[in-house]
Amino acid sequence: MRKLQGTIVSDKMTKTRVVAVDRMKKHPRYDKYYAVTDRFKAHDEKNEYKAGDKVIIQEVRPMSREKRWTIVGKA
């Protein structure tokens, strides 16, 4: 299963956190790198992580329509 490192950008939902994962992507024609941000909804059973925390998320089976990740710990 994949593991990614990101920052929590929203903690307004119950047991769910929105995690932003930043990476650098290379343009196919111009060979320049640019920043890409992907946002994942991740499960947080105890509501222990808050906005701004750096966390590690792991891929799991689908828990809802958009939630396919869970938080495994702080980074």
ZAROPA-11572 format. One record per residue: residue number from 1; x, y, z of N, C-alpha, C in turn. Coordinates in steps of 0.1 Angstrom, whole numbers, plus 5000, padded with zeros to 4 digits. Layout:
N
+-----+------+------+------+------+------+------+------+------+------+
!   k !  nc1 !  nc2 !  nc3 ! cac1 ! cac2 ! cac3 !  cc1 !  cc2 !  cc3 !
+-----+------+------+------+------+------+------+------+------+------+
! NUM !    X !    Y !    Z !    X !    Y !    Z !    X !    Y !    Z !
...
+-----+------+------+------+------+------+------+------+------+------+
***
This chain:
75
+-----+------+------+------+------+------+------+------+------+------+
!   k !  nc1 !  nc2 !  nc3 ! cac1 ! cac2 ! cac3 !  cc1 !  cc2 !  cc3 !
+-----+------+------+------+------+------+------+------+------+------+
!   1 ! 5008 ! 4988 ! 5000 ! 5000 ! 5000 ! 5000 ! 5009 ! 5013 ! 5000 !
!   2 ! 5004 ! 5023 ! 4993 ! 5012 ! 5035 ! 4992 ! 5011 ! 5043 ! 5005 !
!   3 ! 5022 ! 5050 ! 5008 ! 5022 ! 5059 ! 5019 ! 5027 ! 5072 ! 5014 !
!   4 ! 5021 ! 5083 ! 5018 ! 5024 ! 5097 ! 5014 ! 5025 ! 5106 ! 5026 !
!   5 ! 5033 ! 5116 ! 5025 ! 5035 ! 5126 ! 5035 ! 5029 ! 5139 ! 5031 !
!   6 ! 5021 ! 5145 ! 5040 ! 5015 ! 5158 ! 5037 ! 5011 ! 5166 ! 5049 !
!   7 ! 5004 ! 5177 ! 5047 ! 5000 ! 5186 ! 5057 ! 4985 ! 5187 ! 5058 !
!   8 ! 4979 ! 5187 ! 5070 ! 4965 ! 5188 ! 5071 ! 4961 ! 5202 ! 5069 !
!   9 ! 4951 ! 5204 ! 5059 ! 4947 ! 5217 ! 5056 ! 4933 ! 5220 ! 5061 !
!  10 ! 4925 ! 5210 ! 5065 ! 4912 ! 5212 ! 5070 ! 4909 ! 5201 ! 5080 !
!  11 ! 4903 ! 5205 ! 5091 ! 4899 ! 5195 ! 5102 ! 4884 ! 5198 ! 5106 !
!  12 ! 4876 ! 5203 ! 5097 ! 4862 ! 5207 ! 5100 ! 4853 ! 5195 ! 5100 !
!  13 ! 4856 ! 5184 ! 5094 ! 4847 ! 5172 ! 5094 ! 4850 ! 5163 ! 5106 !
!  14 ! 4840 ! 5156 ! 5110 ! 4842 ! 5146 ! 5121 ! 4849 ! 5133 ! 5115 !
!  15 ! 4860 ! 5129 ! 5121 ! 4867 ! 5117 ! 5118 ! 4873 ! 5118 ! 5104 !
!  16 ! 4874 ! 5129 ! 5098 ! 4880 ! 5131 ! 5084 ! 4888 ! 5143 ! 5084 !
!  17 ! 4900 ! 5142 ! 5078 ! 4909 ! 5153 ! 5076 ! 4912 ! 5154 ! 5061 !
!  18 ! 4914 ! 5167 ! 5057 ! 4919 ! 5169 ! 5043 ! 4934 ! 5171 ! 5043 !
!  19 ! 4941 ! 5163 ! 5036 ! 4956 ! 5163 ! 5036 ! 4961 ! 5168 ! 5022 !
!  20 ! 4969 ! 5178 ! 5022 ! 4975 ! 5183 ! 5010 ! 4989 ! 5177 ! 5008 !
!  21 ! 4992 ! 5170 ! 4997 ! 5004 ! 5164 ! 4994 ! 5011 ! 5172 ! 4982 !
!  22 ! 5022 ! 5178 ! 4985 ! 5029 ! 5186 ! 4975 ! 5040 ! 5177 ! 4968 !
!  23 ! 5042 ! 5179 ! 4955 ! 5052 ! 5172 ! 4948 ! 5056 ! 5181 ! 4936 !
!  24 ! 5068 ! 5178 ! 4930 ! 5073 ! 5185 ! 4918 ! 5071 ! 5176 ! 4906 !
!  25 ! 5065 ! 5181 ! 4896 ! 5063 ! 5174 ! 4884 ! 5070 ! 5180 ! 4872 !
!  26 ! 5075 ! 5172 ! 4863 ! 5083 ! 5177 ! 4852 ! 5074 ! 5178 ! 4840 !
!  27 ! 5076 ! 5190 ! 4833 ! 5068 ! 5193 ! 4821 ! 5074 ! 5184 ! 4810 !
!  28 ! 5065 ! 5177 ! 4802 ! 5070 ! 5168 ! 4792 ! 5078 ! 5175 ! 4780 !
!  29 ! 5074 ! 5187 ! 4777 ! 5080 ! 5194 ! 4765 ! 5091 ! 5203 ! 4770 !
!  30 ! 5089 ! 5211 ! 4780 ! 5098 ! 5222 ! 4784 ! 5108 ! 5217 ! 4795 !
!  31 ! 5107 ! 5205 ! 4800 ! 5117 ! 5199 ! 4810 ! 5119 ! 5208 ! 4822 !
!  32 ! 5108 ! 5216 ! 4826 ! 5109 ! 5224 ! 4838 ! 5101 ! 5217 ! 4849 !
!  33 ! 5104 ! 5219 ! 4861 ! 5096 ! 5213 ! 4872 ! 5087 ! 5224 ! 4877 !
!  34 ! 5075 ! 5219 ! 4881 ! 5065 ! 5228 ! 4887 ! 5058 ! 5221 ! 4898 !
!  35 ! 5053 ! 5229 ! 4908 ! 5046 ! 5223 ! 4920 ! 5032 ! 5219 ! 4917 !
!  36 ! 5029 ! 5207 ! 4922 ! 5015 ! 5202 ! 4921 ! 5010 ! 5198 ! 4935 !
!  37 ! 4998 ! 5202 ! 4938 ! 4993 ! 5199 ! 4951 ! 4981 ! 5190 ! 4949 !
!  38 ! 4981 ! 5178 ! 4956 ! 4969 ! 5169 ! 4955 ! 4963 ! 5169 ! 4969 !
!  39 ! 4950 ! 5169 ! 4970 ! 4943 ! 5169 ! 4983 ! 4936 ! 5156 ! 4984 !
!  40 ! 4938 ! 5149 ! 4996 ! 4932 ! 5136 ! 4999 ! 4924 ! 5137 ! 5011 !
!  41 ! 4912 ! 5131 ! 5012 ! 4905 ! 5130 ! 5024 ! 4910 ! 5117 ! 5031 !
!  42 ! 4913 ! 5119 ! 5044 ! 4919 ! 5108 ! 5052 ! 4911 ! 5106 ! 5065 !
!  43 ! 4910 ! 5093 ! 5069 ! 4903 ! 5090 ! 5081 ! 4911 ! 5092 ! 5093 !
!  44 ! 4905 ! 5098 ! 5104 ! 4911 ! 5101 ! 5116 ! 4902 ! 5097 ! 5127 !
!  45 ! 4903 ! 5085 ! 5132 ! 4892 ! 5079 ! 5141 ! 4890 ! 5087 ! 5154 !
!  46 ! 4901 ! 5092 ! 5160 ! 4900 ! 5098 ! 5173 ! 4900 ! 5113 ! 5172 !
!  47 ! 4900 ! 5119 ! 5160 ! 4900 ! 5134 ! 5159 ! 4912 ! 5140 ! 5166 !
!  48 ! 4924 ! 5133 ! 5165 ! 4935 ! 5138 ! 5173 ! 4944 ! 5147 ! 5165 !
!  49 ! 4943 ! 5148 ! 5151 ! 4952 ! 5157 ! 5143 ! 4945 ! 5169 ! 5140 !
!  50 ! 4952 ! 5181 ! 5140 ! 4946 ! 5194 ! 5137 ! 4953 ! 5200 ! 5125 !
!  51 ! 4947 ! 5211 ! 5120 ! 4952 ! 5217 ! 5108 ! 4966 ! 5222 ! 5110 !
!  52 ! 4975 ! 5220 ! 5100 ! 4989 ! 5224 ! 5101 ! 4998 ! 5213 ! 5105 !
!  53 ! 4993 ! 5202 ! 5110 ! 5001 ! 5190 ! 5114 ! 5006 ! 5183 ! 5101 !
!  54 ! 5019 ! 5179 ! 5102 ! 5025 ! 5171 ! 5091 ! 5022 ! 5156 ! 5095 !
!  55 ! 5016 ! 5149 ! 5086 ! 5012 ! 5135 ! 5088 ! 5016 ! 5126 ! 5077 !
!  56 ! 5015 ! 5113 ! 5080 ! 5018 ! 5103 ! 5070 ! 5004 ! 5095 ! 5068 !
!  57 ! 5000 ! 5094 ! 5055 ! 4987 ! 5088 ! 5052 ! 4990 ! 5075 ! 5044 !
!  58 ! 4981 ! 5065 ! 5046 ! 4983 ! 5052 ! 5040 ! 4970 ! 5048 ! 5032 !
!  59 ! 4972 ! 5042 ! 5021 ! 4960 ! 5038 ! 5013 ! 4953 ! 5027 ! 5019 !
!  60 ! 4940 ! 5027 ! 5019 ! 4931 ! 5016 ! 5025 ! 4920 ! 5014 ! 5016 !
!  61 ! 4911 ! 5004 ! 5019 ! 4899 ! 5002 ! 5011 ! 4890 ! 5014 ! 5012 !
!  62 ! 4881 ! 5016 ! 5003 ! 4872 ! 5027 ! 5003 ! 4863 ! 5027 ! 5016 !
!  63 ! 4863 ! 5039 ! 5023 ! 4855 ! 5040 ! 5035 ! 4842 ! 5048 ! 5032 !
!  64 ! 4843 ! 5056 ! 5021 ! 4831 ! 5064 ! 5017 ! 4833 ! 5068 ! 5002 !
!  65 ! 4825 ! 5077 ! 4997 ! 4826 ! 5080 ! 4983 ! 4839 ! 5086 ! 4979 !
!  66 ! 4846 ! 5094 ! 4988 ! 4858 ! 5101 ! 4985 ! 4870 ! 5097 ! 4994 !
!  67 ! 4867 ! 5089 ! 5005 ! 4878 ! 5087 ! 5015 ! 4884 ! 5073 ! 5012 !
!  68 ! 4897 ! 5073 ! 5008 ! 4904 ! 5061 ! 5006 ! 4918 ! 5060 ! 5013 !
!  69 ! 4920 ! 5069 ! 5022 ! 4932 ! 5070 ! 5030 ! 4930 ! 5071 ! 5045 !
!  70 ! 4940 ! 5067 ! 5053 ! 4939 ! 5068 ! 5067 ! 4952 ! 5074 ! 5072 !
!  71 ! 4951 ! 5081 ! 5083 ! 4963 ! 5087 ! 5089 ! 4970 ! 5077 ! 5098 !
!  72 ! 4983 ! 5074 ! 5096 ! 4990 ! 5064 ! 5104 ! 4999 ! 5071 ! 5114 !
!  73 ! 5002 ! 5083 ! 5113 ! 5010 ! 5090 ! 5123 ! 5016 ! 5103 ! 5119 !
!  74 ! 5023 ! 5110 ! 5128 ! 5029 ! 5123 ! 5125 ! 5042 ! 5120 ! 5117 !
!  75 ! 5045 ! 5130 ! 5109 ! 5058 ! 5129 ! 5101 ! 5069 ! 5136 ! 5108 !
+-----+------+------+------+------+------+------+------+------+------+
***
